[in-house]
Amino acid sequence: MSQLDIKKVRLSVDKNIGSKVKIRCNRGRHKIDVTEGVISQTFPSIFIVDVENKLDSSIQKVSYSYTDVLTKDVRLQLM
């Protein structure tokens, strides 16, 4: 995994700020979370997705790292 690969992922996520995404996150031990949200911010090491809680309509901010996307622990799908 090189810095160039991380930079490509960062530029791709940065280009899609404000877009709705479906996130599939591998939490380990056969636990997989699937959520939908909007990419709100990017930083040098992480990006933040706003996820709406369906029970009380509150918004939760969840952060993911670009290395998780490269290792496919987190998968993003534009909607």
PDB file of N, CA, C and O in Angstrom, chain B, residues numbered from 101:
ATOM      1  N   MET B 101       0.852  -1.168   0.000  1.00  0.00           N
ATOM      2  CA  MET B 101       0.000   0.000   0.000  1.00  0.00           C
ATOM      3  C   MET B 101       0.901   1.234   0.000  1.00  0.00           C
ATOM      4  O   MET B 101       1.706   1.424   0.911  1.00  0.00           O
ATOM      5  N   SER B 102       0.761   2.048  -1.003  1.00  0.00           N
ATOM      6  CA  SER B 102       1.625   3.222  -1.106  1.00  0.00           C
ATOM      7  C   SER B 102       0.833   4.505  -0.856  1.00  0.00           C
ATOM      8  O   SER B 102      -0.398   4.506  -0.843  1.00  0.00           O
ATOM      9  N   GLN B 103       1.557   5.570  -0.662  1.00  0.00           N
ATOM     10  CA  GLN B 103       0.924   6.873  -0.449  1.00  0.00           C
ATOM     11  C   GLN B 103       0.152   7.312  -1.685  1.00  0.00           C
ATOM     12  O   GLN B 103      -0.848   8.021  -1.578  1.00  0.00           O
ATOM     13  N   LEU B 104       0.615   6.890  -2.861  1.00  0.00           N
ATOM     14  CA  LEU B 104      -0.070   7.244  -4.102  1.00  0.00           C
ATOM     15  C   LEU B 104      -1.468   6.620  -4.150  1.00  0.00           C
ATOM     16  O   LEU B 104      -2.420   7.262  -4.592  1.00  0.00           O
ATOM     17  N   ASP B 105      -1.589   5.362  -3.693  1.00  0.00           N
ATOM     18  CA  ASP B 105      -2.899   4.706  -3.656  1.00  0.00           C
ATOM     19  C   ASP B 105      -3.847   5.416  -2.698  1.00  0.00           C
ATOM     20  O   ASP B 105      -5.019   5.624  -3.014  1.00  0.00           O
ATOM     21  N   ILE B 106      -3.335   5.785  -1.528  1.00  0.00           N
ATOM     22  CA  ILE B 106      -4.160   6.493  -0.547  1.00  0.00           C
ATOM     23  C   ILE B 106      -4.594   7.837  -1.101  1.00  0.00           C
ATOM     24  O   ILE B 106      -5.722   8.273  -0.872  1.00  0.00           O
ATOM     25  N   LYS B 107      -3.704   8.496  -1.828  1.00  0.00           N
ATOM     26  CA  LYS B 107      -4.032   9.794  -2.409  1.00  0.00           C
ATOM     27  C   LYS B 107      -5.136   9.653  -3.462  1.00  0.00           C
ATOM     28  O   LYS B 107      -6.011  10.513  -3.556  1.00  0.00           O
ATOM     29  N   LYS B 108      -5.099   8.583  -4.246  1.00  0.00           N
ATOM     30  CA  LYS B 108      -6.145   8.351  -5.252  1.00  0.00           C
ATOM     31  C   LYS B 108      -7.504   8.159  -4.592  1.00  0.00           C
ATOM     32  O   LYS B 108      -8.508   8.700  -5.056  1.00  0.00           O
ATOM     33  N   VAL B 109      -7.534   7.386  -3.510  1.00  0.00           N
ATOM     34  CA  VAL B 109      -8.794   7.152  -2.795  1.00  0.00           C
ATOM     35  C   VAL B 109      -9.293   8.462  -2.205  1.00  0.00           C
ATOM     36  O   VAL B 109     -10.483   8.769  -2.269  1.00  0.00           O
ATOM     37  N   ARG B 110      -8.374   9.232  -1.628  1.00  0.00           N
ATOM     38  CA  ARG B 110      -8.763  10.516  -1.018  1.00  0.00           C
ATOM     39  C   ARG B 110      -9.344  11.462  -2.062  1.00  0.00           C
ATOM     40  O   ARG B 110     -10.365  12.102  -1.813  1.00  0.00           O
ATOM     41  N   LEU B 111      -8.714  11.558  -3.216  1.00  0.00           N
ATOM     42  CA  LEU B 111      -9.223  12.435  -4.272  1.00  0.00           C
ATOM     43  C   LEU B 111     -10.595  11.969  -4.762  1.00  0.00           C
ATOM     44  O   LEU B 111     -11.462  12.791  -5.058  1.00  0.00           O
ATOM     45  N   SER B 112     -10.789  10.665  -4.846  1.00  0.00           N
ATOM     46  CA  SER B 112     -12.081  10.136  -5.273  1.00  0.00           C
ATOM     47  C   SER B 112     -13.181  10.456  -4.257  1.00  0.00           C
ATOM     48  O   SER B 112     -14.287  10.842  -4.638  1.00  0.00           O
ATOM     49  N   VAL B 113     -12.879  10.295  -2.972  1.00  0.00           N
ATOM     50  CA  VAL B 113     -13.862  10.614  -1.940  1.00  0.00           C
ATOM     51  C   VAL B 113     -14.097  12.115  -1.888  1.00  0.00           C
ATOM     52  O   VAL B 113     -15.233  12.565  -1.735  1.00  0.00           O
ATOM     53  N   ASP B 114     -13.027  12.888  -2.016  1.00  0.00           N
ATOM     54  CA  ASP B 114     -13.121  14.353  -1.976  1.00  0.00           C
ATOM     55  C   ASP B 114     -13.994  14.881  -3.112  1.00  0.00           C
ATOM     56  O   ASP B 114     -14.716  15.864  -2.945  1.00  0.00           O
ATOM     57  N   LYS B 115     -13.924  14.225  -4.258  1.00  0.00           N
ATOM     58  CA  LYS B 115     -14.713  14.634  -5.422  1.00  0.00           C
ATOM     59  C   LYS B 115     -16.209  14.394  -5.204  1.00  0.00           C
ATOM     60  O   LYS B 115     -17.043  15.031  -5.847  1.00  0.00           O
ATOM     61  N   ASN B 116     -16.543  13.478  -4.300  1.00  0.00           N
ATOM     62  CA  ASN B 116     -17.940  13.107  -4.078  1.00  0.00           C
ATOM     63  C   ASN B 116     -18.517  13.648  -2.774  1.00  0.00           C
ATOM     64  O   ASN B 116     -19.467  13.074  -2.240  1.00  0.00           O
ATOM     65  N   ILE B 117     -17.965  14.737  -2.253  1.00  0.00           N
ATOM     66  CA  ILE B 117     -18.530  15.358  -1.050  1.00  0.00           C
ATOM     67  C   ILE B 117     -19.954  15.809  -1.368  1.00  0.00           C
ATOM     68  O   ILE B 117     -20.198  16.432  -2.401  1.00  0.00           O
ATOM     69  N   GLY B 118     -20.876  15.496  -0.487  1.00  0.00           N
ATOM     70  CA  GLY B 118     -22.278  15.842  -0.684  1.00  0.00           C
ATOM     71  C   GLY B 118     -23.078  14.751  -1.364  1.00  0.00           C
ATOM     72  O   GLY B 118     -24.298  14.862  -1.486  1.00  0.00           O
ATOM     73  N   SER B 119     -22.413  13.702  -1.808  1.00  0.00           N
ATOM     74  CA  SER B 119     -23.098  12.597  -2.476  1.00  0.00           C
ATOM     75  C   SER B 119     -23.593  11.577  -1.463  1.00  0.00           C
ATOM     76  O   SER B 119     -22.983  11.368  -0.414  1.00  0.00           O
ATOM     77  N   LYS B 120     -24.710  10.949  -1.800  1.00  0.00           N
ATOM     78  CA  LYS B 120     -25.259   9.902  -0.946  1.00  0.00           C
ATOM     79  C   LYS B 120     -24.540   8.592  -1.276  1.00  0.00           C
ATOM     80  O   LYS B 120     -24.356   8.251  -2.445  1.00  0.00           O
ATOM     81  N   VAL B 121     -24.135   7.860  -0.227  1.00  0.00           N
ATOM     82  CA  VAL B 121     -23.403   6.617  -0.413  1.00  0.00           C
ATOM     83  C   VAL B 121     -23.998   5.509   0.453  1.00  0.00           C
ATOM     84  O   VAL B 121     -24.614   5.758   1.489  1.00  0.00           O
ATOM     85  N   LYS B 122     -23.792   4.291  -0.005  1.00  0.00           N
ATOM     86  CA  LYS B 122     -24.121   3.112   0.776  1.00  0.00           C
ATOM     87  C   LYS B 122     -22.788   2.541   1.253  1.00  0.00           C
ATOM     88  O   LYS B 122     -21.881   2.316   0.453  1.00  0.00           O
ATOM     89  N   ILE B 123     -22.675   2.306   2.563  1.00  0.00           N
ATOM     90  CA  ILE B 123     -21.415   1.886   3.156  1.00  0.00           C
ATOM     91  C   ILE B 123     -21.579   0.481   3.710  1.00  0.00           C
ATOM     92  O   ILE B 123     -22.504   0.206   4.473  1.00  0.00           O
ATOM     93  N   ARG B 124     -20.675  -0.400   3.320  1.00  0.00           N
ATOM     94  CA  ARG B 124     -20.630  -1.767   3.840  1.00  0.00           C
ATOM     95  C   ARG B 124     -19.328  -1.892   4.612  1.00  0.00           C
ATOM     96  O   ARG B 124     -18.248  -1.839   4.025  1.00  0.00           O
ATOM     97  N   CYS B 125     -19.426  -2.057   5.914  1.00  0.00           N
ATOM     98  CA  CYS B 125     -18.264  -2.039   6.792  1.00  0.00           C
ATOM     99  C   CYS B 125     -18.095  -3.391   7.463  1.00  0.00           C
ATOM    100  O   CYS B 125     -19.021  -3.894   8.101  1.00  0.00           O
ATOM    101  N   ASN B 126     -16.907  -3.984   7.319  1.00  0.00           N
ATOM    102  CA  ASN B 126     -16.584  -5.253   7.952  1.00  0.00           C
ATOM    103  C   ASN B 126     -16.054  -4.971   9.352  1.00  0.00           C
ATOM    104  O   ASN B 126     -14.982  -4.385   9.503  1.00  0.00           O
ATOM    105  N   ARG B 127     -16.800  -5.387  10.382  1.00  0.00           N
ATOM    106  CA  ARG B 127     -16.426  -5.145  11.774  1.00  0.00           C
ATOM    107  C   ARG B 127     -15.682  -6.315  12.398  1.00  0.00           C
ATOM    108  O   ARG B 127     -15.319  -6.239  13.572  1.00  0.00           O
ATOM    109  N   GLY B 128     -15.442  -7.384  11.668  1.00  0.00           N
ATOM    110  CA  GLY B 128     -14.721  -8.542  12.182  1.00  0.00           C
ATOM    111  C   GLY B 128     -15.660  -9.600  12.724  1.00  0.00           C
ATOM    112  O   GLY B 128     -16.807  -9.309  13.065  1.00  0.00           O
ATOM    113  N   ARG B 129     -15.177 -10.818  12.801  1.00  0.00           N
ATOM    114  CA  ARG B 129     -15.947 -11.964  13.312  1.00  0.00           C
ATOM    115  C   ARG B 129     -17.308 -12.083  12.639  1.00  0.00           C
ATOM    116  O   ARG B 129     -18.327 -12.290  13.297  1.00  0.00           O
ATOM    117  N   HIS B 130     -17.304 -11.951  11.331  1.00  0.00           N
ATOM    118  CA  HIS B 130     -18.506 -12.100  10.512  1.00  0.00           C
ATOM    119  C   HIS B 130     -19.598 -11.078  10.833  1.00  0.00           C
ATOM    120  O   HIS B 130     -20.783 -11.350  10.640  1.00  0.00           O
ATOM    121  N   LYS B 131     -19.199  -9.913  11.319  1.00  0.00           N
ATOM    122  CA  LYS B 131     -20.148  -8.831  11.586  1.00  0.00           C
ATOM    123  C   LYS B 131     -19.982  -7.776  10.496  1.00  0.00           C
ATOM    124  O   LYS B 131     -18.893  -7.235  10.301  1.00  0.00           O
ATOM    125  N   ILE B 132     -21.059  -7.496   9.798  1.00  0.00           N
ATOM    126  CA  ILE B 132     -21.024  -6.523   8.707  1.00  0.00           C
ATOM    127  C   ILE B 132     -22.141  -5.515   8.925  1.00  0.00           C
ATOM    128  O   ILE B 132     -23.303  -5.881   9.101  1.00  0.00           O
ATOM    129  N   ASP B 133     -21.765  -4.217   8.910  1.00  0.00           N
ATOM    130  CA  ASP B 133     -22.740  -3.137   9.024  1.00  0.00           C
ATOM    131  C   ASP B 133     -22.983  -2.549   7.640  1.00  0.00           C
ATOM    132  O   ASP B 133     -22.040  -2.309   6.886  1.00  0.00           O
ATOM    133  N   VAL B 134     -24.241  -2.320   7.313  1.00  0.00           N
ATOM    134  CA  VAL B 134     -24.602  -1.662   6.058  1.00  0.00           C
ATOM    135  C   VAL B 134     -25.416  -0.429   6.423  1.00  0.00           C
ATOM    136  O   VAL B 134     -26.477  -0.537   7.039  1.00  0.00           O
ATOM    137  N   THR B 135     -24.914   0.749   6.039  1.00  0.00           N
ATOM    138  CA  THR B 135     -25.603   1.999   6.323  1.00  0.00           C
ATOM    139  C   THR B 135     -25.594   2.879   5.086  1.00  0.00           C
ATOM    140  O   THR B 135     -24.835   2.657   4.143  1.00  0.00           O
ATOM    141  N   GLU B 136     -26.457   3.881   5.117  1.00  0.00           N
ATOM    142  CA  GLU B 136     -26.502   4.876   4.049  1.00  0.00           C
ATOM    143  C   GLU B 136     -26.279   6.237   4.677  1.00  0.00           C
ATOM    144  O   GLU B 136     -26.737   6.505   5.787  1.00  0.00           O
ATOM    145  N   GLY B 137     -25.572   7.092   3.957  1.00  0.00           N
ATOM    146  CA  GLY B 137     -25.307   8.427   4.464  1.00  0.00           C
ATOM    147  C   GLY B 137     -24.801   9.342   3.383  1.00  0.00           C
ATOM    148  O   GLY B 137     -24.807   9.001   2.200  1.00  0.00           O
ATOM    149  N   VAL B 138     -24.359  10.519   3.808  1.00  0.00           N
ATOM    150  CA  VAL B 138     -23.852  11.545   2.897  1.00  0.00           C
ATOM    151  C   VAL B 138     -22.432  11.891   3.311  1.00  0.00           C
ATOM    152  O   VAL B 138     -22.175  12.153   4.486  1.00  0.00           O
ATOM    153  N   ILE B 139     -21.505  11.894   2.356  1.00  0.00           N
ATOM    154  CA  ILE B 139     -20.123  12.276   2.652  1.00  0.00           C
ATOM    155  C   ILE B 139     -20.108  13.764   2.952  1.00  0.00           C
ATOM    156  O   ILE B 139     -20.503  14.575   2.115  1.00  0.00           O
ATOM    157  N   SER B 140     -19.652  14.126   4.154  1.00  0.00           N
ATOM    158  CA  SER B 140     -19.733  15.534   4.545  1.00  0.00           C
ATOM    159  C   SER B 140     -18.379  16.242   4.560  1.00  0.00           C
ATOM    160  O   SER B 140     -18.297  17.403   4.160  1.00  0.00           O
ATOM    161  N   GLN B 141     -17.318  15.573   5.011  1.00  0.00           N
ATOM    162  CA  GLN B 141     -16.011  16.228   5.112  1.00  0.00           C
ATOM    163  C   GLN B 141     -14.902  15.233   4.827  1.00  0.00           C
ATOM    164  O   GLN B 141     -15.061  14.028   5.021  1.00  0.00           O
ATOM    165  N   THR B 142     -13.773  15.759   4.362  1.00  0.00           N
ATOM    166  CA  THR B 142     -12.577  14.942   4.196  1.00  0.00           C
ATOM    167  C   THR B 142     -11.417  15.606   4.921  1.00  0.00           C
ATOM    168  O   THR B 142     -11.318  16.831   4.991  1.00  0.00           O
ATOM    169  N   PHE B 143     -10.560  14.780   5.449  1.00  0.00           N
ATOM    170  CA  PHE B 143      -9.355  15.214   6.139  1.00  0.00           C
ATOM    171  C   PHE B 143      -8.183  14.399   5.605  1.00  0.00           C
ATOM    172  O   PHE B 143      -8.400  13.465   4.833  1.00  0.00           O
ATOM    173  N   PRO B 144      -6.945  14.721   5.989  1.00  0.00           N
ATOM    174  CA  PRO B 144      -5.795  13.983   5.436  1.00  0.00           C
ATOM    175  C   PRO B 144      -5.826  12.465   5.667  1.00  0.00           C
ATOM    176  O   PRO B 144      -5.345  11.716   4.817  1.00  0.00           O
ATOM    177  N   SER B 145      -6.371  11.998   6.780  1.00  0.00           N
ATOM    178  CA  SER B 145      -6.357  10.563   7.071  1.00  0.00           C
ATOM    179  C   SER B 145      -7.732   9.913   7.083  1.00  0.00           C
ATOM    180  O   SER B 145      -7.841   8.698   6.917  1.00  0.00           O
ATOM    181  N   ILE B 146      -8.777  10.700   7.277  1.00  0.00           N
ATOM    182  CA  ILE B 146     -10.127  10.151   7.418  1.00  0.00           C
ATOM    183  C   ILE B 146     -11.127  10.974   6.613  1.00  0.00           C
ATOM    184  O   ILE B 146     -10.829  12.079   6.160  1.00  0.00           O
ATOM    185  N   PHE B 147     -12.325  10.406   6.447  1.00  0.00           N
ATOM    186  CA  PHE B 147     -13.449  11.165   5.906  1.00  0.00           C
ATOM    187  C   PHE B 147     -14.662  10.891   6.782  1.00  0.00           C
ATOM    188  O   PHE B 147     -14.748   9.851   7.435  1.00  0.00           O
ATOM    189  N   ILE B 148     -15.596  11.832   6.790  1.00  0.00           N
ATOM    190  CA  ILE B 148     -16.756  11.758   7.672  1.00  0.00           C
ATOM    191  C   ILE B 148     -18.029  11.619   6.845  1.00  0.00           C
ATOM    192  O   ILE B 148     -18.225  12.301   5.839  1.00  0.00           O
ATOM    193  N   VAL B 149     -18.888  10.706   7.309  1.00  0.00           N
ATOM    194  CA  VAL B 149     -20.165  10.462   6.661  1.00  0.00           C
ATOM    195  C   VAL B 149     -21.270  10.749   7.669  1.00  0.00           C
ATOM    196  O   VAL B 149     -21.227  10.254   8.796  1.00  0.00           O
ATOM    197  N   ASP B 150     -22.262  11.546   7.271  1.00  0.00           N
ATOM    198  CA  ASP B 150     -23.429  11.822   8.111  1.00  0.00           C
ATOM    199  C   ASP B 150     -24.462  10.738   7.857  1.00  0.00           C
ATOM    200  O   ASP B 150     -24.945  10.574   6.736  1.00  0.00           O
ATOM    201  N   VAL B 151     -24.800   9.990   8.920  1.00  0.00           N
ATOM    202  CA  VAL B 151     -25.765   8.898   8.830  1.00  0.00           C
ATOM    203  C   VAL B 151     -26.995   9.281   9.632  1.00  0.00           C
ATOM    204  O   VAL B 151     -26.891   9.691  10.788  1.00  0.00           O
ATOM    205  N   GLU B 152     -28.166   9.146   9.011  1.00  0.00           N
ATOM    206  CA  GLU B 152     -29.410   9.487   9.697  1.00  0.00           C
ATOM    207  C   GLU B 152     -29.930   8.265  10.448  1.00  0.00           C
ATOM    208  O   GLU B 152     -30.052   7.177   9.884  1.00  0.00           O
ATOM    209  N   ASN B 153     -30.230   8.461  11.718  1.00  0.00           N
ATOM    210  CA  ASN B 153     -30.814   7.408  12.538  1.00  0.00           C
ATOM    211  C   ASN B 153     -32.295   7.316  12.209  1.00  0.00           C
ATOM    212  O   ASN B 153     -33.016   8.306  12.331  1.00  0.00           O
ATOM    213  N   LYS B 154     -32.757   6.152  11.797  1.00  0.00           N
ATOM    214  CA  LYS B 154     -34.138   5.998  11.354  1.00  0.00           C
ATOM    215  C   LYS B 154     -35.141   6.033  12.512  1.00  0.00           C
ATOM    216  O   LYS B 154     -36.318   6.321  12.296  1.00  0.00           O
ATOM    217  N   LEU B 155     -34.695   5.746  13.725  1.00  0.00           N
ATOM    218  CA  LEU B 155     -35.621   5.712  14.857  1.00  0.00           C
ATOM    219  C   LEU B 155     -36.037   7.097  15.322  1.00  0.00           C
ATOM    220  O   LEU B 155     -37.223   7.348  15.537  1.00  0.00           O
ATOM    221  N   ASP B 156     -35.067   8.009  15.481  1.00  0.00           N
ATOM    222  CA  ASP B 156     -35.422   9.333  16.007  1.00  0.00           C
ATOM    223  C   ASP B 156     -34.998  10.480  15.092  1.00  0.00           C
ATOM    224  O   ASP B 156     -34.988  11.633  15.522  1.00  0.00           O
ATOM    225  N   SER B 157     -34.655  10.190  13.861  1.00  0.00           N
ATOM    226  CA  SER B 157     -34.294  11.189  12.838  1.00  0.00           C
ATOM    227  C   SER B 157     -33.126  12.082  13.247  1.00  0.00           C
ATOM    228  O   SER B 157     -33.025  13.214  12.775  1.00  0.00           O
ATOM    229  N   SER B 158     -32.248  11.595  14.109  1.00  0.00           N
ATOM    230  CA  SER B 158     -31.046  12.357  14.441  1.00  0.00           C
ATOM    231  C   SER B 158     -29.926  11.970  13.472  1.00  0.00           C
ATOM    232  O   SER B 158     -29.954  10.902  12.861  1.00  0.00           O
ATOM    233  N   ILE B 159     -28.957  12.850  13.350  1.00  0.00           N
ATOM    234  CA  ILE B 159     -27.837  12.603  12.438  1.00  0.00           C
ATOM    235  C   ILE B 159     -26.600  12.261  13.257  1.00  0.00           C
ATOM    236  O   ILE B 159     -26.246  12.965  14.203  1.00  0.00           O
ATOM    237  N   GLN B 160     -25.956  11.175  12.877  1.00  0.00           N
ATOM    238  CA  GLN B 160     -24.757  10.706  13.550  1.00  0.00           C
ATOM    239  C   GLN B 160     -23.589  10.848  12.579  1.00  0.00           C
ATOM    240  O   GLN B 160     -23.717  10.516  11.401  1.00  0.00           O
ATOM    241  N   LYS B 161     -22.463  11.335  13.063  1.00  0.00           N
ATOM    242  CA  LYS B 161     -21.269  11.455  12.239  1.00  0.00           C
ATOM    243  C   LYS B 161     -20.387  10.238  12.471  1.00  0.00           C
ATOM    244  O   LYS B 161     -20.050   9.909  13.608  1.00  0.00           O
ATOM    245  N   VAL B 162     -20.016   9.570  11.377  1.00  0.00           N
ATOM    246  CA  VAL B 162     -19.187   8.374  11.445  1.00  0.00           C
ATOM    247  C   VAL B 162     -17.944   8.627  10.592  1.00  0.00           C
ATOM    248  O   VAL B 162     -18.047   9.122   9.469  1.00  0.00           O
ATOM    249  N   SER B 163     -16.775   8.286  11.127  1.00  0.00           N
ATOM    250  CA  SER B 163     -15.541   8.506  10.373  1.00  0.00           C
ATOM    251  C   SER B 163     -14.961   7.179   9.905  1.00  0.00           C
ATOM    252  O   SER B 163     -15.069   6.160  10.587  1.00  0.00           O
ATOM    253  N   TYR B 164     -14.352   7.211   8.745  1.00  0.00           N
ATOM    254  CA  TYR B 164     -13.689   6.056   8.152  1.00  0.00           C
ATOM    255  C   TYR B 164     -12.335   6.514   7.629  1.00  0.00           C
ATOM    256  O   TYR B 164     -12.160   7.683   7.282  1.00  0.00           O
ATOM    257  N   SER B 165     -11.387   5.603   7.573  1.00  0.00           N
ATOM    258  CA  SER B 165     -10.065   5.956   7.052  1.00  0.00           C
ATOM    259  C   SER B 165      -9.941   5.500   5.601  1.00  0.00           C
ATOM    260  O   SER B 165     -10.630   4.580   5.160  1.00  0.00           O
ATOM    261  N   TYR B 166      -9.055   6.157   4.878  1.00  0.00           N
ATOM    262  CA  TYR B 166      -8.825   5.800   3.477  1.00  0.00           C
ATOM    263  C   TYR B 166      -8.155   4.437   3.370  1.00  0.00           C
ATOM    264  O   TYR B 166      -8.363   3.724   2.388  1.00  0.00           O
ATOM    265  N   THR B 167      -7.348   4.062   4.372  1.00  0.00           N
ATOM    266  CA  THR B 167      -6.692   2.753   4.342  1.00  0.00           C
ATOM    267  C   THR B 167      -7.714   1.630   4.488  1.00  0.00           C
ATOM    268  O   THR B 167      -7.516   0.544   3.944  1.00  0.00           O
ATOM    269  N   ASP B 168      -8.815   1.878   5.223  1.00  0.00           N
ATOM    270  CA  ASP B 168      -9.878   0.872   5.317  1.00  0.00           C
ATOM    271  C   ASP B 168     -10.537   0.654   3.960  1.00  0.00           C
ATOM    272  O   ASP B 168     -10.945  -0.464   3.645  1.00  0.00           O
ATOM    273  N   VAL B 169     -10.644   1.689   3.169  1.00  0.00           N
ATOM    274  CA  VAL B 169     -11.207   1.556   1.819  1.00  0.00           C
ATOM    275  C   VAL B 169     -10.249   0.762   0.940  1.00  0.00           C
ATOM    276  O   VAL B 169     -10.678  -0.083   0.154  1.00  0.00           O
ATOM    277  N   LEU B 170      -8.948   1.031   1.070  1.00  0.00           N
ATOM    278  CA  LEU B 170      -7.953   0.301   0.278  1.00  0.00           C
ATOM    279  C   LEU B 170      -7.900  -1.180   0.634  1.00  0.00           C
ATOM    280  O   LEU B 170      -7.750  -2.020  -0.253  1.00  0.00           O
ATOM    281  N   THR B 171      -8.020  -1.512   1.910  1.00  0.00           N
ATOM    282  CA  THR B 171      -7.972  -2.910   2.338  1.00  0.00           C
ATOM    283  C   THR B 171      -9.329  -3.599   2.210  1.00  0.00           C
ATOM    284  O   THR B 171      -9.459  -4.782   2.523  1.00  0.00           O
ATOM    285  N   LYS B 172     -10.327  -2.868   1.756  1.00  0.00           N
ATOM    286  CA  LYS B 172     -11.686  -3.355   1.515  1.00  0.00           C
ATOM    287  C   LYS B 172     -12.408  -3.762   2.794  1.00  0.00           C
ATOM    288  O   LYS B 172     -13.324  -4.583   2.756  1.00  0.00           O
ATOM    289  N   ASP B 173     -11.998  -3.192   3.927  1.00  0.00           N
ATOM    290  CA  ASP B 173     -12.776  -3.351   5.153  1.00  0.00           C
ATOM    291  C   ASP B 173     -14.002  -2.449   5.096  1.00  0.00           C
ATOM    292  O   ASP B 173     -15.014  -2.726   5.740  1.00  0.00           O
ATOM    293  N   VAL B 174     -13.908  -1.368   4.324  1.00  0.00           N
ATOM    294  CA  VAL B 174     -15.025  -0.461   4.094  1.00  0.00           C
ATOM    295  C   VAL B 174     -15.219  -0.364   2.576  1.00  0.00           C
ATOM    296  O   VAL B 174     -14.270  -0.113   1.832  1.00  0.00           O
ATOM    297  N   ARG B 175     -16.447  -0.565   2.138  1.00  0.00           N
ATOM    298  CA  ARG B 175     -16.762  -0.447   0.712  1.00  0.00           C
ATOM    299  C   ARG B 175     -17.822   0.628   0.525  1.00  0.00           C
ATOM    300  O   ARG B 175     -18.833   0.651   1.226  1.00  0.00           O
ATOM    301  N   LEU B 176     -17.578   1.504  -0.417  1.00  0.00           N
ATOM    302  CA  LEU B 176     -18.494   2.613  -0.700  1.00  0.00           C
ATOM    303  C   LEU B 176     -19.167   2.373  -2.045  1.00  0.00           C
ATOM    304  O   LEU B 176     -18.535   1.933  -3.005  1.00  0.00           O
ATOM    305  N   GLN B 177     -20.459   2.671  -2.092  1.00  0.00           N
ATOM    306  CA  GLN B 177     -21.204   2.587  -3.334  1.00  0.00           C
ATOM    307  C   GLN B 177     -22.043   3.850  -3.475  1.00  0.00           C
ATOM    308  O   GLN B 177     -22.898   4.127  -2.634  1.00  0.00           O
ATOM    309  N   LEU B 178     -21.801   4.616  -4.535  1.00  0.00           N
ATOM    310  CA  LEU B 178     -22.584   5.829  -4.775  1.00  0.00           C
ATOM    311  C   LEU B 178     -24.014   5.456  -5.121  1.00  0.00           C
ATOM    312  O   LEU B 178     -24.284   4.465  -5.799  1.00  0.00           O
ATOM    313  N   MET B 179     -24.929   6.302  -4.620  1.00  0.00           N
ATOM    314  CA  MET B 179     -26.347   6.038  -4.884  1.00  0.00           C
ATOM    315  C   MET B 179     -26.924   7.132  -5.755  1.00  0.00           C
ATOM    316  O   MET B 179     -28.108   7.093  -6.091  1.00  0.00           O
TER     317      MET B 179
END
